[in-house]
Amino acid sequence: MLGQGGPVKVYVAMRPVDFRKGIDGLALAVQEMLGLDPFSGAIFVFRAKRADRIKLLVWDQTGMVLVHKRLEGGKFVWPQVRDGVMRMSSAQLAALFEGLDWRLVRPERARRPQAAG
């Protein structure tokens, strides 16, 4: 469903959205607010004004999937509110979804080999 077997692109909407929006409203927000294709297979992350709720929207090749999570204690760590969209790694998304500080998740940089073989 959310991990389609390969690297997945994750886009985070920086500005909070009206959480009364469902699948169709959020797909339209992806097109109009973010300028992206909601049917690309990427995961789109939205937050409410209250930072204790997030929604994930993704097209999984059979239909649109909407995941809504509310933290029972605490708030999601969120980037500073401004316009636009931000990229996030799938590891950072996993940390965010667990309510952890996703900014602490750094990709391991592969070192360039000195020689082939």
C-alpha positions, -999 to 999 in steps of 0.1 A, spaced: 0 0 0 23 28 12 56 12 2 53 0 -33 85 -20 -33 109 7 -43 120 42 -34 90 64 -30 89 102 -32 74 120 -2 61 155 -4 51 176 26 26 204 23 41 232 44 9 251 52 -19 234 72 -50 223 53 -87 221 63 -89 186 78 -125 183 68 -111 176 33 -112 140 22 -96 121 -7 -110 143 -35 -103 176 -17 -67 166 -8 -60 153 -43 -72 187 -56 -49 204 -31 -20 184 -44 -27 197 -79 -36 233 -71 -15 241 -39 15 219 -46 15 218 -84 20 180 -84 3 150 -97 -17 131 -70 -17 100 -92 21 98 -94 25 72 -66 42 97 -43 30 101 -7 16 135 1 17 146 38 -7 172 52 -11 186 87 -40 203 105 -37 236 123 -34 215 154 -1 198 150 -14 166 166 -30 153 133 -16 144 99 -30 129 67 -12 109 41 -25 106 6 -12 82 -20 -23 65 -53 -15 28 -50 -23 19 -86 -57 5 -76 -72 35 -59 -65 65 -37 -55 58 -1 -60 82 28 -44 77 62 -54 99 91 -35 98 123 -40 117 156 -14 116 183 -29 110 217 -1 127 235 21 155 221 24 170 187 41 161 154 74 178 148 67 200 118 87 224 96 81 261 101 48 271 84 52 287 51 40 283 15 51 255 -7 62 219 -5 91 201 10 107 167 1 112 141 29 128 107 28 107 76 35 128 71 67 120 106 78 83 100 71 84 68 92 98 89 121 73 116 116 44 91 116 56 77 149 56 111 165 95 113 165 116 142 155 122 134 118 149 160 115 172 137 134 170 111 106 199 116 82 205 95 52 237 75 53 259 87 25 275 60 3 312 65 -2 325 66 -37 347 36 -44 383 44 -53 384 17 -79 361 -8 -97 365 -45 -91 
